Amino acid sequence: MGIKRKTFDCVAMKRRGAEKVQRTTRGMTREAELAFWSRGTAELLIEQKALRQKNKRPRSTSRIPRIP
């Protein structure tokens, strides 16, 4: 079995993300930074909801009926 080549570096990605956040929030007041994170959270929740709606599977009609 050969050696696998690493095609994705998770740690490097995490560090790039942290650097981007640091550059973006540098010089912000506490209130501005809290607003930044609140906006990001709201956008994430909207995106997650849309993905859940998109990935909903229709219920199967061949399910065994429940006995009341």
Kinemage of the C-alpha trace (Angstrom):
@kinemage 1
@onewidth
@group {chain A} dominant
@subgroup {mainchain}
@vectorlist {calphas} color= white
{ca met a 1} P 0.000 0.000 0.000
{ca gly a 2} L 1.408 3.388 -1.012
{ca ile a 3} L 1.694 6.579 0.986
{ca lys a 4} L -1.329 8.833 0.770
{ca arg a 5} L -0.688 12.411 -0.219
{ca lys a 6} L -2.414 15.003 1.881
{ca thr a 7} L -4.765 17.036 -0.301
{ca phe a 8} L -6.365 19.133 2.419
{ca asp a 9} L -4.758 20.770 5.437
{ca cys a 10} L -7.412 21.466 8.065
{ca val a 11} L -5.027 23.250 10.431
{ca ala a 12} L -3.856 25.617 7.679
{ca met a 13} L -7.475 26.361 6.754
{ca lys a 14} L -8.338 27.094 10.403
{ca arg a 15} L -5.367 29.430 10.717
{ca arg a 16} L -6.267 31.314 7.518
{ca gly a 17} L -9.807 31.762 8.808
{ca ala a 18} L -8.558 33.022 12.174
{ca glu a 19} L -6.217 35.484 10.452
{ca lys a 20} L -9.066 36.774 8.286
{ca val a 21} L -11.290 37.317 11.339
{ca gln a 22} L -8.434 39.058 13.149
{ca arg a 23} L -7.865 41.429 10.192
{ca thr a 24} L -11.602 42.107 9.900
{ca thr a 25} L -12.175 42.816 13.584
{ca arg a 26} L -8.944 44.721 14.221
{ca gly a 27} L -9.748 48.154 15.592
{ca met a 28} L -13.437 47.392 16.216
{ca thr a 29} L -15.035 48.453 19.448
{ca arg a 30} L -16.497 45.747 21.657
{ca glu a 31} L -19.989 46.683 20.455
{ca ala a 32} L -18.954 46.580 16.787
{ca glu a 33} L -17.311 43.190 17.238
{ca leu a 34} L -20.424 41.819 18.972
{ca ala a 35} L -22.535 43.115 16.072
{ca phe a 36} L -20.108 41.453 13.613
{ca trp a 37} L -20.542 38.064 15.306
{ca ser a 38} L -24.313 38.508 15.643
{ca arg a 39} L -24.646 39.206 11.906
{ca gly a 40} L -22.498 36.189 11.093
{ca thr a 41} L -24.578 33.958 13.337
{ca ala a 42} L -27.841 35.195 11.803
{ca glu a 43} L -26.513 34.581 8.274
{ca leu a 44} L -25.366 31.076 9.248
{ca leu a 45} L -28.762 30.185 10.720
{ca ile a 46} L -30.523 31.338 7.537
{ca glu a 47} L -28.141 29.298 5.382
{ca gln a 48} L -28.569 26.198 7.570
{ca lys a 49} L -32.357 26.484 7.401
{ca ala a 50} L -32.249 26.770 3.603
{ca leu a 51} L -30.015 23.706 3.357
{ca arg a 52} L -32.318 21.707 5.607
{ca gln a 53} L -35.302 22.651 3.425
{ca lys a 54} L -33.391 21.748 0.272
{ca asn a 55} L -32.299 18.368 1.624
{ca lys a 56} L -35.661 17.290 3.032
{ca arg a 57} L -36.640 13.888 1.775
{ca pro a 58} L -40.235 13.147 0.954
{ca arg a 59} L -41.797 10.643 3.297
{ca ser a 60} L -42.123 7.171 1.931
{ca thr a 61} L -45.675 6.008 1.274
{ca ser a 62} L -44.723 2.413 2.017
{ca arg a 63} L -44.342 2.998 5.742
{ca ile a 64} L -46.028 0.599 8.089
{ca pro a 65} L -49.089 2.358 9.524
{ca arg a 66} L -49.114 3.047 13.242
{ca ile a 67} L -51.667 1.300 15.351
{ca pro a 68} L -53.437 3.796 17.620
